[in-house]
């Protein structure tokens, strides 16, 4: 996924179809000049429907498609003919897409399965024809219902990457290097902050043809929960991960403080993130000896499983896979 092609937030204006009006037709034939009502109902207006598509990874296709309109329903006609329903308009989105009301911030629904459909804007109901209003006191009603208006308004579609494991760390913690080492993903890797500007997703092959998904999330900085750096652009992706793998480089000045800062940014953004399973990997540890590893281990929280790894030499990589798989299947 090229950085310029990854779009995870769009605001679109949607209009569902208006319902068709009911018919006021009265039956008139050569042998029956004063027949009763035979006006049919109007058709339903088209819905605007969001549909999950597992082959999509971005909302790029909606970036320049700001207005989406469904068709109006057809009017009813004589001989109780029902008006045609308006065609629905489908919006295909990647799995993990959330629909929101832009005014209230309310989450309307989430798309998590391929082929899942949710109505974003409801089409108006068709009006009833005059046959419904015939009574003993009014044998020939000359009125029918108009169709209901459709819905119209702005909606936000926001993508939260679906992955089993989310990588959490400061810029240059080695997250992209790890992803490239354990999967076929090829993220951009360089020695400067924010090399990763968009989430990268990779599938990790495991024993016996098993696999799990791991996401490289852009690096956290202090104040990310308030929108500094890449801020909320990436924190929302962490919400969908089953397990969080914190990554702190071996050459960090203070490993415990680094972990505490990362954890605090997640807490400020969404306290529920602290309920997720957590692991800690000390990256770039190929130059550490056993004594230095023991010193660093003393700094780390006792209740947090940790492992020393090097994506360059492969140190601890298989053990990390085993640990991740075990935690994901507990």
C-alpha positions in Angstrom: 0.0 0.0 0.0 1.6 3.2 -1.1 1.3 6.0 1.4 -0.6 8.3 -1.0 -3.1 5.5 -1.8 -4.0 4.6 1.8 -7.1 6.5 2.8 -8.7 5.6 6.1 -11.1 8.5 6.6 -13.8 9.9 4.2 -16.8 12.2 4.7 -19.5 11.5 2.1 -23.0 13.0 1.4 -25.7 10.4 0.9 -29.2 10.7 -0.4 -31.6 7.7 -0.4 -34.5 7.6 -2.8 -37.9 9.1 -2.3 -40.9 6.6 -2.2 -43.2 6.6 -5.2 -46.7 8.1 -4.8 -49.8 5.9 -4.7 -52.2 6.0 -7.6 -55.7 7.5 -7.4 -57.0 5.7 -10.5 -60.6 4.6 -10.7 -61.5 1.6 -12.8 -63.3 2.6 -16.1 -64.1 0.0 -18.7 -66.6 -0.3 -21.6 -68.9 -2.4 -19.4 -68.2 -0.7 -16.1 -68.2 3.1 -16.3 -68.3 3.5 -12.6 -65.8 1.0 -11.3 -64.1 1.2 -7.9 -60.6 2.3 -7.1 -57.8 0.3 -8.5 -54.8 2.6 -7.9 -51.6 0.7 -6.9 -49.0 1.5 -4.3 -45.8 3.5 -5.0 -42.5 1.7 -4.9 -39.9 2.0 -2.1 -37.1 4.5 -2.6 -33.6 3.0 -3.0 -31.4 2.6 0.1 -27.8 3.6 0.4 -26.1 0.4 1.6 -22.5 -0.2 2.9 -21.1 -3.6 2.1 -18.0 -5.3 3.3 -15.4 -6.4 0.8 -12.5 -8.5 2.0 -10.5 -7.7 -1.2 -10.3 -3.9 -0.3 -7.7 -2.3 2.0 -8.4 1.4 1.7 -11.2 4.0 1.3 -9.3 5.6 -1.6 -12.2 4.9 -4.1 -14.4 7.2 -2.0 -12.0 10.1 -1.7 -13.4 11.9 -4.7 -16.9 10.4 -4.7 -18.5 12.8 -2.2 -22.1 12.5 -3.3 -24.0 9.2 -3.5 -27.6 9.0 -4.5 -30.1 6.1 -4.7 -33.0 6.0 -7.1 -36.5 7.2 -6.4 -39.3 4.6 -6.2 -41.8 4.5 -9.1 -45.4 5.7 -8.8 -48.3 3.2 -8.5 -50.6 2.9 -11.5 -54.0 1.5 -12.5 -55.1 -2.1 -12.1 -53.4 -2.2 -8.7 -49.9 -2.1 -10.3 -47.2 -1.5 -7.7 -44.6 1.0 -8.6 -41.0 -0.3 -9.1 -38.6 0.0 -6.1 -35.8 2.4 -6.6 -32.4 0.8 -7.2 -30.2 0.7 -4.1 -26.7 2.2 -4.1 -23.9 0.0 -2.7 -20.7 1.4 -1.1 -18.1 -1.4 -0.9 -15.7 -0.9 2.0 -12.8 -2.8 3.6 -13.4 -4.9 6.6 -13.0 -2.8 9.8 -14.9 0.2 8.4 -17.0 2.1 11.0 -19.8 4.5 10.0 -20.4 7.6 12.2 -22.7 10.5 12.5 -20.5 13.6 11.9 -22.5 15.8 14.2 -22.7 13.6 17.3 -19.8 11.2 16.7 -22.1 8.3 17.3 -21.0 5.0 15.8 -23.9 3.8 13.6 -22.4 0.4 12.7 -19.2 -1.6 12.0 -18.4 -3.7 9.0 -16.4 -6.8 10.0 -17.3 -9.6 7.6 -17.1 -10.1 3.8 -20.5 -9.5 2.2 -22.0 -7.9 5.4 -24.5 -5.2 4.5 -25.8 -2.3 6.6 -28.2 0.4 5.5 -26.6 3.8 5.8 -29.6 5.8 4.4 -33.1 4.3 4.4 -35.2 4.8 1.3 -38.6 6.4 1.7 -41.7 4.1 1.8 -44.0 4.2 -1.2 -47.4 5.8 -0.8 -50.5 3.6 -0.6 -52.9 3.7 -3.6 -56.6 4.6 -3.3 -57.7 1.0 -3.0 -56.6 1.1 0.6 -59.0 3.9 1.4 -62.2 2.4 0.1 -64.9 2.1 2.7 -68.6 1.5 3.0 -69.1 5.3 3.2 -66.6 6.1 0.5 -66.7 3.7 -2.4 -64.6 5.8 -4.8 -61.8 7.6 -2.9 -60.0 10.0 -5.1 -56.9 10.4 -2.9 -53.8 8.3 -2.2 -50.6 8.7 -0.2 -47.6 10.5 -1.5 -44.3 8.7 -1.1 -42.1 9.3 1.9 -39.0 11.5 1.4 -35.7 9.7 1.5 -32.9 10.5 4.0 -30.1 12.9 3.3 -27.0 14.0 5.1 -23.3 13.6 5.7 -21.7 10.4 7.1 -18.2 9.6 8.1 -16.6 6.3 7.1 -13.5 5.5 9.1 -11.2 2.4 8.6 -9.7 0.6 11.6 -7.3 -2.0 10.4 -8.3 -5.5 11.4 -5.3 -7.5 12.6 -4.6 -10.1 15.3 -1.5 -8.3 16.6 -0.8 -4.6 16.6 2.8 -3.3 16.9 3.1 -0.4 19.3 6.2 1.7 19.8 8.0 4.9 19.2 9.3 5.8 15.7 12.3 3.7 14.7 11.6 1.0 17.3 12.1 -1.6 14.6 8.4 -2.4 14.0 8.6 -2.3 10.1 11.8 -4.4 10.2 10.0 -7.0 12.3 7.0 -7.1 10.0 9.2 -7.6 7.0 11.1 -10.4 8.8 8.1 -12.4 9.8 5.8 -11.8 6.8 5.8 -11.1 3.1 4.9 -7.4 3.7 7.4 -4.9 2.4 7.0 -1.7 4.4 9.3 1.3 3.8 12.3 1.1 6.2 14.7 3.9 6.9 16.4 5.5 9.9 14.3 8.6 10.4 11.1 9.2 12.3 7.7 8.4 10.8 9.0 6.2 8.0 5.7 4.4 8.4 3.0 6.9 7.7 0.2 4.4 7.2 -0.6 1.0 8.8 1.1 -2.0 7.0 -0.6 -5.4 7.3 1.3 -8.7 7.0 0.3 -12.4 7.3 2.6 -14.4 9.5 3.0 -18.1 8.5 3.0 -20.4 11.5 3.4 -24.1 12.1 1.1 -26.6 10.4 -0.1 -24.0 7.8 -1.6 -21.7 10.4 -1.3 -18.0 10.1 -2.2 -14.7 11.9 -2.3 -11.1 10.8 0.1 -8.5 12.3 -0.2 -4.7 11.7 2.7 -2.2 11.8 1.1 0.9 13.3 2.9 4.3 12.8 5.0 5.2 15.8 3.7 6.9 18.9 5.1 10.1 20.3 4.3 11.8 23.6 1.0 13.7 23.1 -0.3 11.4 20.4 -3.6 11.0 22.3 -4.0 14.8 21.9 -3.3 14.6 18.1 0.4 15.4 18.1 2.5 13.7 15.4 0.2 11.3 13.6 -2.1 11.3 16.6 -5.5 10.0 16.1 -4.7 8.9 12.5 -3.1 5.7 13.8 -4.4 5.2 17.4 -7.8 4.2 16.1 -6.2 1.2 14.3 -5.0 -0.2 17.6 -8.6 -0.5 18.8 -9.2 -3.5 16.5 -6.2 -5.6 17.4 -6.6 -8.6 19.7 -3.1 -8.4 21.1 -0.7 -5.5 21.4 3.0 -6.1 21.0 5.0 -3.2 22.5 8.4 -2.7 20.9 11.2 -0.9 22.7 14.7 -0.8 21.1 17.6 -2.1 23.2 19.4 1.2 22.9 16.6 3.2 24.6 17.7 5.5 27.4 15.1 4.1 29.9 13.1 1.0 28.9 10.6 1.2 31.7 9.9 4.9 31.1 9.5 4.2 27.4 6.9 1.5 28.1 5.0 3.7 30.6 4.8 6.6 28.1 3.4 4.3 25.4 0.9 2.8 27.8 -0.2 6.3 29.1 -0.9 7.5 25.5 -3.1 4.5 24.9 -4.9 5.1 28.2 -5.6 8.8 27.4 -6.9 7.9 24.0 -9.1 5.0 25.1 -8.9 3.3 28.5 -10.4 0.1 27.1 -7.2 -0.5 25.2 -5.5 -1.4 28.5 -7.8 -4.5 28.7 -6.1 -6.0 25.7 -3.4 -8.6 26.1 0.1 -7.2 26.0 3.6 -8.5 25.2 6.9 -6.6 25.1 9.7 -7.2 22.7 13.1 -5.6 23.1 14.2 -5.0 19.5 17.7 -4.5 18.1 19.1 -6.8 20.8 21.7 -8.6 18.6 24.5 -6.7 20.3 23.4 -7.5 23.8 25.1 -10.1 25.9 23.4 -12.1 28.7 24.5 -9.6 31.4 23.0 -6.6 29.6 19.8 -8.5 28.9 19.5 -9.3 32.6 20.0 -5.6 33.5 17.3 -4.5 31.0 14.9 -7.3 32.2 15.1 -5.9 35.7 13.6 -2.6 34.5 10.6 -4.1 32.8 7.2 -4.7 34.6 7.2 -8.1 36.3 3.6 -9.0 35.1 4.4 -8.3 31.4 5.9 -11.2 29.3 8.9 -10.0 27.4 11.4 -11.3 24.8 14.6 -10.1 23.3 14.7 -10.1 19.5 16.7 -9.0 16.5 14.9 -8.9 13.2 18.3 -8.6 11.4 19.9 -11.7 12.8 16.7 -13.6 13.5 17.4 -13.8 17.2 14.2 -14.7 19.2 11.9 -14.4 16.1 10.6 -18.0 16.2 10.2 -17.8 20.0 8.2 -14.6 19.4 5.9 -16.3 16.9 5.3 -19.1 19.4 4.5 -16.7 22.2 2.2 -14.6 20.0 0.4 -17.7 18.8 0.0 -19.0 22.4 -1.5 -15.7 23.6 -3.8 -15.4 20.6 -5.3 -18.9 21.3 -5.6 -18.7 25.1 
